[in-house]
Amino acid sequence: MNSTVQEAQAFLAENWKPSNDLAAWREQIVDSKWAALRWPTEWFGRGLDDDTATEVENVFRTAGVPGPGQDKSNLWAGTLLSYGNDEMKSLYLRKLLLDEVGMCLLYSEPGAGSDLAGLRTTAVRDGGEWVVNGQKVWTSGAKDADIGMLIARTDWDQPKHRGISFFWMPMKQDGVDVRPLRQATGDSRFNEVFITDARIPESHLLGDLNKGWWVLQTALAYERAVMGISRRGPRGPGGATASAHGNIPSPDLSLVKLAQEVGKNTDATMRQKLAKLYCMRLTNDWNGDRAKAVAETGGSSPLASLGKLNMSGILHFAGHVQGELLGAEGALDGDQNPRARDANYSQLNAYFTSIGGGTDQIQRNIIGELVLGLPKEPQIDRDMPFSEVPASGRK
């Protein structure tokens, strides 16, 4: 047995008890370097190869103990580790692993969603700071965020993908106005953010100037990988809802329970659909394992797009099955009809994954080009200075 695996077993035997305070346990896990196994030892990791790290993760999983996995799932810390300077890492990495920093993504704009490289938010250097002006939209968690991961245009005379820089922007400052957006589900998880002369320290630039697009690809790969394995929805009987960053335990089981409640658990067609849903999830889990094996620390894999697209289809299908199980009851809504309310929520909430983190259409483009090797779609403005693109607003 690998010595690190033995060390993990000994660590759990000596330190873990079900009565442990979870906050204190998380701190112990981070400081003992079990939270991000593949990371360098100087940055809270153990420098393990993927096979050994997976063995250690299985030790914790088998014992039912929370701990490892942040090197695969923490997009904030992972992006900072890959592109931040040592000052930024020293300031934020441990806090991010302990979830002590509120974060949000400042990517999409009203005129730059699917074509994200068409963004118009600007960052202009002013001494030792950057001054930012623009508008972002569909920003989860912006109201409570301390830091926003921001992409902004820093050179209008370069082609659109090469004049963008990636910043770590303080959110609690004058000039940052966050306004909630009400969704079809009734939630307000998303916001639009208006930025007027906000300031960012020069040290908060991640990666090289004007090369933020490549930093963004790493951050998006983390986000898509997480969304590809996330089990948001359907909202189960009893009203348990999916949070913006949370999951519902075993949603397939909630549908089996619902089938039993409505007397359709012996219906051959419904049993087949429930089995199909289970198989869809299982194969997507396999794809997630494949993506993890291919992706290197700090890198990205187009397989994450395949997982995200699959999860989108899974959630839409699960919402459809939930509504079909209810039949005419599914046409109702409101708290007085909790099963129908939950079914409607599931069907509407499925669009979250179809849009967030890159639309289904964008994922299909990525899969076609980077997984299947199909030719790229024509892009007549790809090599044109962005200031000369008619839609840029500059000319």
Secondary structure, 3 states (H helix, E strand, C coil): CCHHHHHHHHHHHHHCCCCCCHHHHHHHHHHCCCCECCCCHHHCECCCCHHHHHHHHHHHHHHCCCCCCHHHHCHHHHHHHHHCCHHHHHHHHHHHHCCCCCEEEECCECCECCCHHHCCCEEEEECCEEEEEEEECCCCCHHHCCEEEEEEECCCCCECCCCEEEEEEECCCCCEEEEEECCCCCCCCEEEEEEEEEEEEHHHEECCCCEHHHHHHHHHHHHHHHHHHCCCCCCECCCECCCCCCCCCCHHHHHHHHHHHCCCCCCHHHHHHHHHHHHHHHHHHHHHHHHHHHCCCCCCCCHHHHHHHHHHHHHHHHHHHHHHHHHHHHHCCCCCCHHHHHHHHHHHHHHHHHHCCCCHHHHHHHHHHHHCCCCCCCCCCCCCEHHHCHHHCCC
